[in-house]
Amino acid sequence: MTPRQPVTLILVLGLLACAAITVLGVCIGSAGFENTVGALWLGGADPMMAQQIVWEIRLPRTVGALAAGALLGLAGALAQGLFRNPLADPYLLGSASGASLGVALALASVGGGAGMVGGSMMSEAAAVSVFSSSVWVRLGLTGAAFAGAVGAVLLTLALARGVGNTLRLLLAGVVVGVVLGAITSLVLLFSPDSLQAMQAFLLGSTSFIGWASCGLMLVVWLLCALAAWVLARVLDGLSLGEATAISLGLPIAPLRAALVAVLALATGAAVAQTGLIAFVGLAAPHLVRAMVRVPYRLLIVLASVVGAVLLGAADLLARWAIAPQELPVGVLTAVLGGVYLLWLMHRSGATGSGGRGT
């Protein structure tokens, strides 16, 4: 098997999995699994309502989950290459805490975010009527989340005095995340009406993704993927060490700043639409590396596909597991991701012990 064959196989299988998730996403709703789309259309008492459920809720939600997973997978690959740490995730620059603060302030300013309360536990029929009335609220919350994420990254860069020192950048991101998280808690303390609506954002949800959100995320992914493809050479150089990258003639500082900008854009776009979804950005590049060793140009593409599959599958499971209610998808990815990391640590420890014993 040539080196390109595993890459092609992973890419094809990933795209087929995305197609299968899209089909299943149309068939799984608050009533559980329905055999066919035709059964949904013909069996319902209100065909127009059934059509709205398929085209305005289920299909854009599924496509949006795939797009958000692709953004997080791409961002995770960039973060791990930028920080030269396989445990780095897209939220290390404080973007998650900034987005949370932006949403908390927006909810507090409108008195709790009418129309967003209980979104993850709402039936699909009720969601149809709420969706159209909450579009402007969603746009406001999306803008607040994105502005908060970008603002947090800029604050991190200011505290780190640029991107010249990776360790300082990492520590600044941790500090910004902690401080903004505390401010978010303070805002919610003084605005208790916002707590329930804020919970959906903090736990992660794809419930109210519409076609506009899908289009936005797909465009952002395309732009970020093209930029990351161009900048992949510096990631390959950094993987060999900063001194080696400099010896290759790469202008490290401006290229690292460009990578931070791409990372912030991809993460901010995903978080603004779905809330905080854990482990997808961390696990997707890990899974790719476990299957094949590739340069960063290919890793970025494969991590995007694997991230889309992970979040798309998690969204299906969240809808189906306890139907007619549903689990917050962020909680599900956190649990599954934690189990995966524990298994990875156990396997690494067992391998290490075996190596010492030989």
PAMI-830927 format. One record per residue: residue in one letter; x, y, z of N, C-alpha, C, O in turn. Coordinates in steps of 0.2 Angstrom, whole numbers, plus 5000, padded with zeros to 4 digits. Atoms other than C-alpha are relative to their C-alpha. Layout:
BEGIN
aXYZXYZXYZXYZ ...
//
This chain:
BEGIN
m500449945000500050005000500450065000500950075004 t499649945000500750174995499850055006499350045008 p500249964994500850315008499450044999499050065004 r500649965001499450404999499349965001498849995002 q500650044999498250255000499650015006499050015006 p500449994993497850265019499750075000499150075003 v500349935000497550455017499350004996498850024998 t500650005005496350425002499449965004498849985003 l500550044997495450285012499750035006499150035006 i500349974994495250385028499550064997499050075000 l500449945003494550535017499449974997498850004999 v500650035003493350425007499549975006498949995006 l500450034995492750335023499750065004499150055006 g500349954996492550495032499450044997498950065000 l500549975004491550575018499449965000498849985000 l500650045000490450425017499650005007499050005007 a500349994993490150435036499650065001499150065003 c500449945000489650615034499350004996498850024999 a500750015003488350565021499549965003498949985004 a500550054996487650425032499750045005499250035007 i500249964995487550545046499550054998499050065002 t500549955002486650675036499349964999498849995000 v500650045002485350535030499749995007499149995008 l500350024994485150475048499750065004499250065008 g500249944996485050655055499350024998498950055002 v500749995002483450675044499549965003498949975004 c500550054997482650525052500049995007499649965010 i500050004993483050555070499850065003500150125001 g500349944997482050675080499849995007500049945010 s500350004993481150705097499649945001499649925007 a500450065000480150545093500449944999500249884999 g499650055001481650445091500249984992500150034988 f499850015007482150355074499349984997498949944999 e500550015005480850355060500349974994500849994991 n499750055005481050225047500350044993500850034991 t499849965006481050345032499750075000499350085004 v500349935001480750525027499350004998498950045000 g500750015002479250465018499549995005498950015005 a500450014994478550395034499850065004499350075006 l500149934996478750565042499550044996499150075000 w500449965004477950655028499349975000498850015000 l500750035002476450535025499749985007499049985007 g500450034994476150475043499850065005499450055009 g500249944996476050655051499350024999499150024993 a500649975001474450735054500050074996499550094993 d499949945003475150895047500650004996501150014998 p499450015004476250875032500450064999501050064999 m499649945000476751055032500450015006501050035005 m499650004994477351045050500649954999501149965001 a499550055001478250885045500650034995501250024996 q499649975005479050975030500550055004501150055002 q499649954996479651115042500549975004501049995005 i499650034995480350995054500649974996501249984999 v499450025004481450915040500450054998501050054999 w499649955003481951065031500350065004500850095002 e499849944996482051195045500449985006500750025009 i499750024993482651095060500549944999501149955000 r499650065000483350925056500650004995501249994997 l499550005005484350945040500550065002501150045002 p499549954999485151115044500449985007501050005008 r499650014994485551055062500549944999501149955001 t499550055002486450895055500650034996501150024998 v499549975004487350995042500450055004501150055004 g499649964996487851125055500449965005501049995006 a499650044996488450995067500749974996501249984999 l499450025004489650925053500450064999501050054999 a499549945001490251105049500350025006500950045006 a499749984994490551145067500649955002501149975004 g499550054998491450985070500650004995501249994997 a499449995005492551015054500450065002501050065002 l499749944998492951195061500549985006501050005007 l499750024994493451115078500649964999501149965002 g499550055002494450975070500650044997501250034999 l499549965003495451105060500350045005501050055005 a499849954995495651225074500549955005501049985007 g499650044996496351075085500649984997501149985000 a499350025004497651025072500450065000501050065001 l499649945000498251205071500250025007500850035008 a499849994993498251225090500649955002501149975005 q499550054999499251065092500750014997501250005000 g499349995004500551115079500350075002500950075003 l499749944998500651295085500350005007500950035008 f499750014993500951245103500549945001500849935006 r499650064999501951085099499849965005500349935009 n500350044994500850995111499449964998498949994996 p500550045002499750845107499450015004498849985002 l500649994996498550895121499750075000499350085003 a500349935001498251075115499349994997499249954993 d500750005004496451115110499950074998500250115000 p500149945003495651255101499850065005499950125004 y500249954996495151345117500550035005500450075009 l499449984996496851375124500150085000500450105005 l499949935000496851555119499550045003499550105003 g500649964996495351605130499450014996499050044998 s500649985004494151605115499349975003498850015003 a500650024998492851495124499850045006499250065006 s500249954994492851605140499850064997499350095000 g500249945003492751755129499350004997498950044998 a500750015003491251685120499550005005498950025004 s500450014994490451635136499850075003499250085005 l500149934997490651815143499550044995499150074998 g500449975005489951885127499249985000498850035000 v500750034999488351775128499750025006499150045006 a500349994994488151805146499850085001499250105003 l500249935000488151995144499450024995499050064997 a500649995005486951985129499449985003498950015003 l500650024997485751885139499850045006499250065006 a500249964994485851995154499750074997499350095001 s500249945003485552145143499350004997498950054997 v500750015002483952075136499549965005499049945003 g500450034995483351995152499949934999499349905001 g500150075000483651815150500049974993500049914993 g500050035007483551785131499449974999499449914998 a500650035001481751755128500049964993500349994988 g500050055006481451615115500649955000500549914996 m499550055000483051525119500049955006500449915006 v500050044994482551455136499749934998499349924994 g500250075001482451265136500149974993499749924991 g500050025007482951245118500249924999499949894995 s499850075001483851075120499549955002499549895000 m500550054997482350995129499350014996498849984998 m500649985003481051075117499849944995500249924991 s500250045005479950965106500150034993500150094993 e499949975007480150985087499550044998499650104995 a500549965002478451045084500050075004499850125001 a500049934996478651185098500650044997500650104996 a499449965002480351225091499950034993500250094992 v500249975006479651265074499750075001499950124998 s500349934998478551405081500550055003500550115002 v499649964996479951465092500650034995500850084996 f499449985004481351465078499950064997500450104997 s500049945004480651595067500050075005500250125003 s500049944996480351715082500650015004500750075006 s499449994997482051685089500650014996501250024998 v499549995004483051715074500450065002501050065002 w499649944998483551895079500449995006500950025007 v499650024994483951835096500649964999501149985002 r499450045002485051705089500650044997501250034998 l499549965003485951825078500450055005501050055004 g499749964995486251935093500549965004501049995006 l499650044996486951795103500649984996501149974999 t499450025004488051735089500550054999501150045000 g499549945001488751905086500450015007501050035007 a499749994993489051925105500549955001501149965004 a499550054999489951755106500650014996501150004998 f499449995004491051785091500450065002501050065002 a499749944998491451965097500449985007501050005007 g499750014994491851895114500649954999501249965002 a499550045002492951755107500650044997501250034999 v499549965003493951875096500350055005500950055005 g499749964995494151995110500449975005500949995007 a499550044995494851865122500649984997501249985000 v499350015003496151815109500450065000501050055001 l499649935000496651995107500350015006500950045007 l499749984994496852015125500549955002501049975005 t499550054999497851855126500650024997501250024999 l499449975003499051925113500350065003500950075003 a499749944997499152085122500449985006500950015007 l499650024994499652005138500649964999501149965002 a499450045002500851885129500550044997501050024995 r499549965004501652035120500149974993500749974991 g499950035007501351955103500049935000499849905005 v500050075001501651785097500749975000500849914998 g499350025001503551775099500249945005500649905003 n499850054995503551665115499449955000498949985003 t500550054999502451505114499749995007499149995008 l500250014993502451475132499750065003499250055007 r500349944997502051655137499350004997498850025000 l500750005003500551645124499649955004499049965005 l500450054997499951485132499850025007499250015009 l500249984993500051555150499550065000499150065004 a500549945000499151715145499349974998498850005001 g500750035002497751605137499749975006499149985007 v500350034994497551515153499850055005499250055008 v500249954996497551675163499350034998498950055002 v500649975002496251755152499449965000498949985002 g500650044999495151605152499850005007499150005008 v500250014993495151595171499650075002499150075005 v500249944998494851785173499350014997498850035000 l500649995003493451795160499549955002498949975002 g500550054997492651635167499750035006499150025008 a500249974993492551725184499550064999499050065002 i500549945002491751885176499449974998498850004999 t500750035003490451775167499649975006499049985006 s500350024994490051695184499750065004499150055006 l500249944997489851865191499450034997498950055000 v500549975004488751925177499349965001498849985002 l500650044999487551775179499850005007499249995009 l500249994993487551795198499550065001499050065005 f500449954999486851965196499450004995499050054995 s500650015004485651905182499849935000499949904995 p500250075000484851745187499549984995499549924993 d500550025006483551755173500449974994500149944990 s499650035006484951715161500349935001500649904996 l499650074999485551555169499749954996500249914993 q500350065004484351435160500250014993500449964990 a499949995007484651515143500849994999501049964994 m499350015000486551515147500249935000500749914997 q499850074999486551335152500149964993500549924992 a500050035006486151285134500750014996501049974993 f499349995003487751375128500649975003501049945000 l499550034997488851315141500149924999500649894999 l500050075001488351135138500149984993500249924992 g499950025007488451145120499349974997499149934999 s500650025003486951125108500050024993500250074991 t500149985007486551115090499350014998499150014992 s500850005001484651135092499850054995499350044992 f500349945004484451305084500450024994500450084992 i499649985005485651295070499650014994499249964992 g500449995006484851365054500550004994501149994994 w499650005006485351375036500550054999501150044996 a499649945000486151545038500749985004501250005002 s499550024996487251475052500549944996501149954996 c499650055004487751325041500450034995501050014994 g499649975006488251435026500650045003501150045000 l499549964997489251545038500649965002501249975000 m499450044997490251405046500349964994500949954994 l499750035006490551315029500550054996501050034994 v499549955003491251485022500650015004501150015001 v499449994995492351505037500449945000501149955000 w499650055000492951335036500450004993501049984994 l499649995006493451355018500550055000501150034998 l499549955000494351515021500649985005501249985003 c499550024995495251445036500449944997501049934999 a499750065003495651275027500550034995501150004994 l499549985005496451375013500650045003501250035001 a499449974997497451485024500449955004501149965004 a499550054996498051335035500449964995500949944996 w499650045005498551245019500650044998501150014997 v499449965002499651395014500550005006501150005004 l499549994994500351405032500249945003500649945008 a499950064997500551225034500849995001501049955005 r499350015000502451235030500350025007500849995009 v499749974994502751335046499949955006500349945010 l500250054995501851205056500549945000500749915005 d499550055001502951065049500750025003501149985006 g499449974997504451175053500050005007500549985011 l500050004993503951205071500049935003500249925009 s500050074998503651015073500749985001500849935005 l499350025000505550995071500450055005501050035006 g499649964995505951135084500050074997500150084991 e500049935002505951325083500650024996500650064991 a499449995003507751335079500149974993500350004988 t500050035007507551215064499650044995499750054990 a500549965004506051315058500450074997500350094992 i499649945002507151475058500549994995500650034991 s499550025004508551385050499849994992500249994988 l500350015007507351345035499850074997499650064991 g500249935003507151535032499350025001499150064997 l500749985000505351545038500050065005500350065010 p500149944996504851715045499549975006498949985005 i500450034994504151635062499550045002498950035003 a500549954996503351785070499450024996498850014998 p500649985004502151845056499649944998499049944998 l500450065002501751665051499649975006499149955006 r500350034994501351615069499450055002498950035004 a500649954999500251775070499449984996498849994998 a500550025005499351725055499649935002499049925001 l500350064998499051545062499550025006499049985007 v500449984995498351625078499450034998498850015000 a500649975003497151725068499549954997498949954998 v500450055003496551575058499749955006499149945005 l500350044995496351475074499550045004499050005006 a500649964997495351615082499450004996498850004999 l500649995005494251635067499649935000499049935001 a500450065000493851445066499749985007499149965007 t500350014993493551425085499450045001498950025003 g500549954999492551585086499449984996498849994999 a500550015004491451535072499649945002499049945003 a500450064997491051365079499750015007499149995008 v500249994993490851415097499450055000498950045003 a500649955000489651565092499449964998498849984999 q500650045003488451435083499849945005499249935005 t500250064996488551285095500150005007499949965011 g499850004993489151345112500749965001501049954996 l499450034998490551255121500049924999499649895003 i500050085001490851075114500749985001501250004997 a499350034998492350985122500249944996499849914993 f499650065002493650865116500049994992500449954990 v500050015007493150865097500650034997501049994993 g499449975003494550985093500749965002501249964999 l499450034997495750885104500149934997500649914995 a500050075002495250705099500149994992500449944990 a500050015007495050735080500849994997500949944994 p499350015003496950765076500349935003500849905000 h499850064997497350625089499849944996500349894994 l500250065004496350495079500350004994500549944991 v499750005006497050545063500849985001501049934997 r499350024998498850525070500149935001500649895000 a500050074998498350355077500049964994500249904994 m500150045006497950295059500550014995500749974992 v499549985005499250385048500450065002500250105005 r499549954999500750495049500050044994500250024989 v500049965006500550645037500250075002500250095008 p499949934999501150825035499450045002498950015001 y500549964997500150965042499550024994498950034996 r500549985005499351005025499449945000498849964999 l500550055000498450835025499749995007499149975007 l500350014993498250825044499450055001498950035004 i500649954999497150985043499449984996498949984999 v500650035003496050905030499749945003499149945004 l500350074997495850735038499750025007499249995009 a500349984993495650815056499350044999498950035003 s500649975002494250925048499449944999498949955002 v500550055002493350765041499949965007499349955008 v500150044994493650665057499650045005499150015009 g500449964995492950815068499350004998498950005002 a500750005002491450825057499649935002499149945004 v500350074999491150635059499850005008499349975010 l500150014993491350645078499450045003499050025006 l500549964998490250795081499349984997498849985001 g500650025003488950735069499749945003499149935004 a500250064996488850565077499850015007499349985009 a500249984993488750635094499450045000499050025005 d500649975000487350745089499449954999498949965002 l500550055001486350595083499949965006499349955008 l500050034993486750505099499650045005499250015009 a500449954995486150655109499350004999498950005004 r500750005002484550655100499649935001499049935003 w500450075000484150465100500149975007499649935009 a499950034994484850415117499450005005499249945008 i500549994996483450475128499450034997499050075001 a500549975003482150525116499349985003499349935006 p500049945003480950615117500450065002500450114999 q499549954998482150715127500649994997500749944993 e499350015003483950745122500550035004500450075008 l499449994997485650755129500350064997500350074991 p499649955003486650915127500649974997501049935000 v499450045004487950865114500750025003501149975003 g499449994997489350955123500149965006500749945007 v499950054994489050845139500249934997500749905000 l499950065003489050695128500849994997501149944998 t499350005002490750735119500550015005501049985005 a499549994994491550785136500049935003500649915005 v500050074997491050605143500449964995500949924998 l499750045005491550515127500850024999501249974999 g499349985001493150615125500449995007501049975006 g499650024994493650595144500149925000500749905002 v499950075000493450405142500549984995501049944996 y499450025005494550405126500650025003501149985002 l499449984997495850505135500349955005500949945006 l499850054995495850385150500349944997500849914999 w499750065003496050245138500650014997501149964997 l499349995003497450325129500550005005501149985004 m499550004995498350355145500249935003500749925004 h499950074998498050175151500549974995500949934997 r499650035005498750115134500750025000501249985000 s499349985000500250225135500449985006501049965006 g499650034994500650175153500149934999500749915001 a499950075000500449995149500649994995501049944996 t499450015004501650015134500650025003501149995002 g499449984997502850105144500349955005500949945005 s499850054995502849975158500349944996500849914999 g499850055004503049845145500750014997501149964997 g499349985003504549935137500550005006501149985004 r499450004995505449955154500149935002500649915005 g499950074997505149765158500449964995500649914997 t499650045005506049705142500750025000501149994996 
//
